[in-house]
Amino acid sequence: MDLFEKLEILTDAAKYDVACTSSGVDRAGQKGVLGNAVKAGICHSFAADGRCVSLLKVLMSNDCAYDCAYCVNRRSEECRRATFTPEELCRLTMEFYRRNYIEGLFLSSAVVGSPDATCEKMLAVLKKLRQECRFGGYVHVKAIPGASPELTWQLGLYADRMSVNIELPSQQSLKLLAPQKSKEKILSPMGLIRDGIKQNGKELSTFRHAPQFVPAGQSTQMIIGATPESDRQILRLTEGLYRKYGLKRVFFSAYMPVVHDRNLPALDTPPPLLREHRLYQADWLLRFYGFTASEILEEEAPNFDPLLDPKCNWAVRHMELFPVEVNRAPYEMLLRVPGIGVKSAMRIRSARRYAKLDFDALKKLGVILKRARFFLTCQGKSMSPLPTDDPGVIAGAIREGTAFHRTQLAGKGSPLLDQPEQLSLFSPTKEDRVQCLTGQI
């Protein structure tokens, strides 16, 4: 098997990891045009300053010793197997980088033989890249649950970011679908990475040239829809991971039915893309808006509303708190008004020091009035007074007043195309992308 056959197999095997998004396009270089694109393995991640960077997303090997029911690379699945040598993977990374295809490497692997043996192979790649090839680009590496703490620590000294996939939302689901994995094996390296980052911060404050350990932090991925946990259970787990392990991001992956198993949804079942979208919206509320998981979803209603985003849904259930006077409301309350994002709330707080704000001013500040008008007053005046306090009527008014559109979350023929959908994190229009980037959920 030649190098590019391996590349085709192992980039395709890595596509279900959603820590970044595959480009999905082949575009040759043309005269007078700067740059090109390669479909296999090229994916996008976002830097802290907002830049979009391309990564080579690839597995070290797909020859797995585990037999996880949901995985396309499981031991019992009949598929083509391949394994890179450290030299081959370094050569690919450096050649792609020199051609300006990529700006970094996203390296994961199936468990080849044992977790320790797999970690040693990945560590050999990172050492060769950093020490021999003098590669200074971005490297994201997956820690292998069950590997020794020493090997995990060494990986962290060469990587910019590490992640340990939690895979499924509960120990019961792991036992059912991935019996060779356990909650303890997954959380143990998470804790080690967390403690290493804290310790490294102290060392760097004393010794400026101390080696850095995972300077970009850690993340994880969770599969959604393969098991029966409610959205509330998933969100509470997400909140706990952020609080206890200091994760930079929890990624949600709608389960794609690619293998047959009696414990999994049928192969013709569409992936729960709308559910994944709602979880990302709620995750945004946890990280930037001061919400808690128990506020977003209650025990009596443990799953998301398909027609209202989580922030609107919370506001409709708590109309006793609204409307709020935009010229006097505290910043924390402004963040809870649908249609007001983090940046627009900061602009309001700054602008109202100098003048009384009205609805025209709010629109100029970036507030989405088609939603916010139901929850705000300006100088005591309401733009759209509601005739009732009934949550169902209010929700209906919000749906009618919101410019619904079909998003790119659903493919052709999906039942999602028949459902009205609100502003998507992945919406196609320039205006919507700007609103998403400014945090206006």
C-alpha positions as CSV (number, residue, x, y, z in Angstrom):
1,M,0.0,0.0,0.0
2,D,1.5,3.3,-1.0
3,L,1.5,6.5,1.0
4,F,-1.5,8.2,-0.6
5,E,-3.6,5.1,-0.3
6,K,-2.9,5.2,3.4
7,L,-3.7,8.9,3.4
8,E,-7.1,8.3,1.7
9,I,-8.1,5.5,4.2
10,L,-6.9,7.3,7.4
11,T,-8.3,10.8,6.6
12,D,-11.6,9.2,5.7
13,A,-11.5,7.3,9.0
14,A,-10.9,10.5,10.9
15,K,-13.9,12.4,9.5
16,Y,-16.3,11.6,12.3
17,D,-14.2,13.5,14.8
18,V,-16.0,16.9,15.0
19,A,-13.3,19.0,16.7
20,C,-13.0,20.7,13.4
21,T,-14.9,20.7,10.1
22,S,-13.8,19.0,6.9
23,S,-13.6,21.3,3.9
24,G,-15.1,18.6,1.5
25,V,-13.8,20.2,-1.6
26,D,-11.1,19.5,-4.2
27,R,-9.9,22.7,-6.0
28,A,-6.7,22.7,-8.1
29,G,-4.4,25.7,-8.2
30,Q,-5.1,28.1,-11.1
31,K,-3.1,30.8,-12.7
32,G,-3.7,34.1,-11.1
33,V,-5.5,32.5,-8.1
34,L,-3.7,32.2,-4.7
35,G,-4.2,28.9,-2.9
36,N,-6.0,25.6,-3.5
37,A,-7.9,23.0,-1.5
38,V,-7.6,19.2,-0.9
39,K,-10.7,17.3,0.1
40,A,-9.0,14.4,2.0
41,G,-8.3,15.4,5.6
42,I,-8.1,19.2,5.2
43,C,-10.3,20.7,7.9
44,H,-10.8,24.1,9.6
45,S,-10.3,25.3,13.1
46,F,-10.5,28.8,14.5
47,A,-7.6,30.6,16.3
48,A,-8.2,32.9,19.3
49,D,-8.0,36.0,17.1
50,G,-10.7,34.7,14.8
51,R,-8.5,33.4,12.0
52,C,-9.6,30.2,10.2
53,V,-6.7,27.8,9.9
54,S,-6.5,24.6,7.9
55,L,-5.5,21.3,9.6
56,L,-4.5,17.9,8.3
57,K,-6.9,15.7,10.2
58,V,-5.8,12.1,10.2
59,L,-5.5,8.9,12.2
60,M,-2.2,7.3,13.0
61,S,-3.9,4.0,12.4
62,N,-7.5,2.5,12.0
63,D,-6.4,-1.0,13.0
64,C,-8.3,-0.9,16.3
65,A,-8.1,-3.5,19.1
66,Y,-11.4,-2.2,20.6
67,D,-14.9,-3.2,19.4
68,C,-17.0,-0.1,20.2
69,A,-20.4,-0.7,18.6
70,Y,-20.8,2.8,17.2
71,C,-17.4,3.1,15.6
72,V,-16.7,2.5,11.9
73,N,-13.1,1.4,12.8
74,R,-14.2,-1.2,15.4
75,R,-12.3,-4.5,15.4
76,S,-15.2,-6.6,14.1
77,E,-16.0,-4.3,11.2
78,E,-14.8,-5.3,7.7
79,C,-12.9,-2.4,6.3
80,R,-9.5,-1.6,4.8
81,R,-6.8,-1.1,7.5
82,A,-3.8,1.0,7.4
83,T,-1.1,2.4,9.7
84,F,1.3,5.3,9.2
85,T,4.9,5.1,10.3
86,P,6.1,8.2,12.1
87,E,8.4,9.0,9.1
88,E,5.5,8.8,6.7
89,L,3.2,11.1,8.7
90,C,6.0,13.6,9.3
91,R,6.7,13.7,5.6
92,L,3.1,14.3,4.7
93,T,2.7,17.0,7.3
94,M,5.8,18.9,6.2
95,E,5.1,18.6,2.4
96,F,1.5,19.8,2.9
97,Y,2.7,22.6,5.1
98,R,5.3,23.7,2.5
99,R,2.7,23.7,-0.2
100,N,0.5,25.9,2.0
101,Y,-2.3,23.3,2.2
102,I,-2.3,23.3,5.9
103,E,-1.3,25.3,9.0
104,G,-1.2,22.4,11.4
105,L,-1.9,18.8,12.3
106,F,-4.8,17.1,14.0
107,L,-3.6,13.7,15.1
108,S,-5.7,10.9,16.5
109,S,-5.6,7.1,16.3
110,A,-7.4,3.9,16.9
111,V,-5.9,1.7,19.7
112,V,-3.2,-0.3,18.1
113,G,-2.3,-3.2,20.4
114,S,-2.6,-1.3,23.6
115,P,-3.1,2.3,24.7
116,D,0.6,2.6,25.7
117,A,1.8,1.3,22.3
118,T,-0.4,3.7,20.5
119,C,0.8,6.7,22.6
120,E,4.4,5.7,21.9
121,K,3.7,5.8,18.1
122,M,2.0,9.2,18.3
123,L,4.8,10.6,20.6
124,A,7.4,9.5,18.0
125,V,5.5,11.5,15.4
126,L,5.4,14.7,17.5
127,K,9.1,14.4,18.6
128,K,10.2,14.0,15.0
129,L,8.1,16.9,13.8
130,R,9.2,19.3,16.6
131,Q,12.8,18.2,17.0
132,E,14.1,16.9,13.6
133,C,11.8,18.8,11.2
134,R,11.6,21.9,13.3
135,F,7.9,22.2,12.8
136,G,6.4,25.2,14.6
137,G,2.8,24.9,13.4
138,Y,-0.3,24.0,15.4
139,V,-0.6,20.4,16.6
140,H,-3.7,19.0,18.2
141,V,-3.3,15.4,19.5
142,K,-5.8,13.0,21.0
143,A,-4.8,11.4,24.3
144,I,-5.5,7.7,24.5
145,P,-7.6,6.6,27.6
146,G,-5.8,4.0,29.5
147,A,-2.3,5.1,28.5
148,S,0.2,5.7,31.3
149,P,0.4,9.2,32.8
150,E,4.0,9.5,31.8
151,L,3.2,9.1,28.1
152,T,0.2,11.4,28.3
153,W,2.4,14.0,29.9
154,Q,5.1,13.8,27.2
155,L,2.5,14.2,24.5
156,G,1.4,17.4,26.2
157,L,4.9,18.8,26.0
158,Y,4.9,18.7,22.2
159,A,1.2,19.5,21.5
160,D,-0.6,22.8,21.5
161,R,-4.0,21.3,22.4
162,M,-5.0,17.9,23.6
163,S,-8.4,16.2,23.9
164,V,-9.8,13.1,25.4
165,N,-13.1,12.0,23.9
166,I,-15.7,11.2,26.5
167,E,-17.6,9.5,23.7
168,L,-21.0,8.8,25.5
169,P,-22.9,10.7,28.1
170,S,-23.0,8.0,30.9
171,Q,-21.2,5.0,32.3
172,Q,-24.2,2.8,31.4
173,S,-24.0,3.8,27.8
174,L,-20.2,3.1,27.7
175,K,-20.8,-0.3,29.2
176,L,-23.4,-1.1,26.6
177,L,-21.7,0.2,23.5
178,A,-18.0,0.5,24.4
179,P,-17.3,-2.1,27.1
180,Q,-13.5,-1.8,26.8
181,K,-13.7,1.9,27.8
182,S,-14.8,3.3,31.2
183,K,-15.6,6.6,32.8
184,E,-12.5,6.4,35.0
185,K,-10.1,5.7,32.1
186,I,-11.5,8.7,30.2
187,L,-11.6,11.2,33.1
188,S,-8.1,10.2,34.5
189,P,-6.1,11.7,31.6
190,M,-8.5,14.7,31.6
191,G,-7.5,15.4,35.2
192,L,-3.8,14.9,34.5
193,I,-4.0,17.4,31.6
194,R,-5.9,19.9,33.8
195,D,-3.3,19.5,36.6
196,G,-0.4,19.8,34.2
197,I,-1.8,23.0,32.7
198,K,-2.1,24.5,36.2
199,Q,1.4,23.4,37.3
200,N,2.9,24.7,34.0
201,G,1.3,28.1,34.5
202,K,3.1,28.4,37.9
203,E,6.4,27.3,36.4
204,L,6.1,29.8,33.5
205,S,5.4,32.6,36.0
206,T,8.7,31.8,37.7
207,F,10.8,30.5,34.8
208,R,10.1,32.3,31.6
209,H,11.8,29.7,29.4
210,A,10.1,26.6,31.0
211,P,8.7,24.2,28.5
212,Q,5.0,24.7,27.8
213,F,2.4,22.0,28.5
214,V,-0.7,22.0,26.3
215,P,-0.8,25.9,26.0
216,A,-4.1,25.9,24.0
217,G,-5.9,23.8,26.6
218,Q,-8.0,20.7,26.3
219,S,-11.3,19.7,24.7
220,T,-13.6,16.7,24.3
221,Q,-16.3,15.2,22.1
222,M,-19.6,13.6,22.9
223,I,-21.8,11.4,20.6
224,I,-25.4,12.5,20.6
225,G,-28.4,10.4,19.7
226,A,-26.8,6.9,19.9
227,T,-28.1,6.4,23.5
228,P,-31.3,7.5,25.3
229,E,-30.0,10.2,27.6
230,S,-32.0,13.4,27.7
231,D,-30.7,16.8,26.6
232,R,-30.7,17.9,30.3
233,Q,-28.4,15.0,31.3
234,I,-26.0,15.9,28.4
235,L,-26.0,19.6,29.3
236,R,-25.4,18.9,33.0
237,L,-22.5,16.7,32.1
238,T,-21.2,19.4,29.8
239,E,-21.4,22.0,32.6
240,G,-19.6,19.6,35.0
241,L,-16.8,19.1,32.5
242,Y,-16.2,22.8,32.1
243,R,-16.3,23.4,35.9
244,K,-14.2,20.4,37.0
245,Y,-11.7,20.0,34.2
246,G,-11.4,23.5,32.8
247,L,-12.1,22.4,29.2
248,K,-11.9,25.0,26.4
249,R,-14.7,23.3,24.5
250,V,-17.1,20.4,24.5
251,F,-18.0,19.3,21.0
252,F,-21.2,17.4,20.2
253,S,-21.4,14.9,17.3
254,A,-24.8,13.9,16.0
255,Y,-24.7,10.1,15.7
256,M,-24.3,9.0,12.1
257,P,-25.7,5.5,11.6
258,V,-22.8,3.8,9.7
259,V,-22.6,0.4,11.3
260,H,-25.3,-2.1,12.2
261,D,-25.8,-3.1,15.8
262,R,-28.9,-4.2,17.8
263,N,-28.1,-1.6,20.5
264,L,-27.9,1.3,18.0
265,P,-30.5,3.3,15.9
266,A,-31.3,1.7,12.5
267,L,-29.1,2.5,9.6
268,D,-31.9,4.5,7.9
269,T,-32.4,6.7,10.9
270,P,-31.5,10.3,10.1
271,P,-28.8,11.9,12.4
272,P,-30.3,14.2,15.1
273,L,-28.7,17.4,13.6
274,L,-31.3,19.8,15.1
275,R,-30.6,18.3,18.5
276,E,-26.9,18.8,18.0
277,H,-27.5,22.4,17.0
278,R,-29.6,23.1,20.1
279,L,-26.9,21.7,22.3
280,Y,-24.3,24.0,20.7
281,Q,-26.6,27.0,21.3
282,A,-27.1,25.9,25.0
283,D,-23.3,25.4,25.3
284,W,-22.8,29.0,24.2
285,L,-25.2,30.1,26.9
286,L,-23.2,28.2,29.5
287,R,-19.9,29.6,28.5
288,F,-20.7,33.3,27.7
289,Y,-24.1,34.2,29.1
290,G,-24.0,33.1,32.7
291,F,-26.7,30.4,32.5
292,T,-26.6,27.1,34.3
293,A,-27.8,23.8,32.9
294,S,-30.6,23.5,35.4
295,E,-31.9,26.9,34.3
296,I,-31.8,26.1,30.5
297,L,-33.6,22.7,30.9
298,E,-35.8,21.7,33.9
299,E,-36.7,18.2,35.1
300,E,-40.3,18.7,33.9
301,A,-39.1,19.5,30.3
302,P,-35.7,17.7,29.9
303,N,-35.4,18.2,26.1
304,F,-35.1,21.2,23.8
305,D,-38.0,22.8,22.0
306,P,-37.6,22.1,18.2
307,L,-39.0,25.5,17.3
308,L,-37.5,27.9,19.9
309,D,-33.8,28.3,20.6
310,P,-32.8,27.6,24.3
311,K,-32.5,31.3,25.2
312,C,-36.0,32.2,23.8
313,N,-37.4,29.1,25.4
314,W,-36.0,30.1,28.8
315,A,-37.4,33.6,28.5
316,V,-40.9,32.4,27.5
317,R,-40.9,30.2,30.7
318,H,-39.9,33.1,32.9
319,M,-42.1,36.0,31.7
320,E,-42.4,37.2,35.3
321,L,-38.9,38.7,34.8
322,F,-39.8,40.6,31.7
323,P,-40.0,43.2,30.2
324,V,-36.8,44.8,31.3
325,E,-36.0,48.5,30.9
326,V,-33.0,48.7,28.7
327,N,-31.8,51.9,30.2
328,R,-31.6,50.6,33.7
329,A,-31.3,46.7,33.5
330,P,-28.0,45.3,34.8
331,Y,-25.6,43.8,32.3
332,E,-26.3,40.2,33.5
333,M,-30.0,40.7,32.8
334,L,-29.4,42.2,29.4
335,L,-27.5,39.0,28.5
336,R,-30.7,37.0,29.2
337,V,-32.8,38.9,26.7
338,P,-33.3,37.0,23.4
339,G,-31.8,39.0,20.6
340,I,-29.1,40.6,22.7
341,G,-25.6,39.1,22.4
342,V,-22.5,39.7,24.5
343,K,-21.2,42.5,22.3
344,S,-24.5,44.3,21.9
345,A,-25.0,44.1,25.7
346,M,-21.6,45.7,26.2
347,R,-22.5,48.4,23.7
348,I,-25.8,49.1,25.5
349,R,-24.0,49.4,28.8
350,S,-21.5,51.9,27.4
351,A,-24.0,53.9,25.3
352,R,-26.6,54.5,27.9
353,R,-24.1,56.4,30.1
354,Y,-24.4,59.2,27.6
355,A,-28.0,59.1,26.4
356,K,-31.4,57.5,26.8
357,L,-31.7,54.6,24.3
358,D,-34.7,54.0,22.1
359,F,-35.5,51.1,19.7
360,D,-33.8,52.8,16.8
361,A,-30.6,53.1,18.8
362,L,-30.8,49.4,19.9
363,K,-31.0,48.4,16.2
364,K,-27.9,50.4,15.4
365,L,-26.1,48.7,18.4
366,G,-26.8,45.3,16.9
367,V,-29.8,44.1,18.9
368,I,-32.1,41.7,17.0
369,L,-35.4,43.5,17.5
370,K,-37.5,40.8,15.9
371,R,-36.9,38.8,19.1
372,A,-35.9,41.3,21.7
373,R,-39.0,43.5,21.2
374,F,-41.1,41.1,23.2
375,F,-38.9,41.4,26.3
376,L,-37.7,45.0,26.4
377,T,-39.0,48.5,27.1
378,C,-37.2,51.7,26.1
379,Q,-38.0,54.7,28.4
380,G,-41.0,52.8,29.6
381,K,-42.4,52.2,26.1
382,S,-42.9,48.7,24.6
383,M,-42.4,48.0,20.9
384,S,-44.7,44.9,20.8
385,P,-46.8,44.6,23.9
386,L,-48.2,41.1,24.5
387,P,-51.9,40.8,25.3
388,T,-51.4,37.8,27.5
389,D,-48.9,36.1,29.9
390,D,-49.7,32.6,28.5
391,P,-46.3,31.0,27.5
392,G,-47.9,29.2,24.5
393,V,-49.3,32.4,23.0
394,I,-46.0,34.2,23.6
395,A,-44.0,31.4,22.0
396,G,-46.3,31.6,19.0
397,A,-45.8,35.3,18.7
398,I,-42.1,34.9,18.8
399,R,-42.2,32.3,16.1
400,E,-44.3,34.5,13.8
401,G,-42.2,37.5,14.5
402,T,-38.9,35.7,13.7
403,A,-37.6,35.5,10.2
404,F,-37.3,31.7,10.0
405,H,-35.1,30.1,7.3
406,R,-33.9,26.7,6.4
407,T,-30.3,26.1,7.5
408,Q,-27.5,24.0,6.2
409,L,-27.8,21.7,9.2
410,A,-30.2,19.4,7.2
411,G,-29.4,17.5,4.0
412,K,-31.8,17.1,1.1
413,G,-34.7,14.8,1.9
414,S,-34.3,15.3,5.7
415,P,-37.4,15.9,7.8
416,L,-35.6,19.0,9.2
417,L,-36.3,20.7,5.9
418,D,-40.0,20.7,6.7
419,Q,-39.4,22.4,10.1
420,P,-38.9,26.2,10.5
421,E,-35.5,26.9,12.0
422,Q,-34.1,30.0,13.7
423,L,-30.7,31.5,13.4
424,S,-28.2,28.8,12.8
425,L,-24.6,28.7,13.9
426,F,-23.9,27.4,10.4
427,S,-26.3,29.6,8.5
428,P,-25.3,30.5,4.9
429,T,-25.9,34.3,4.7
430,K,-23.3,36.9,5.5
431,E,-25.6,38.7,7.9
432,D,-26.3,35.6,9.9
433,R,-22.6,34.7,10.1
434,V,-21.9,38.1,11.5
435,Q,-24.6,37.8,14.1
436,C,-23.3,34.4,15.2
437,L,-19.8,35.6,15.5
438,T,-21.0,38.5,17.7
439,G,-22.8,36.1,20.0
440,Q,-26.3,37.2,19.2
441,I,-28.2,33.9,19.7
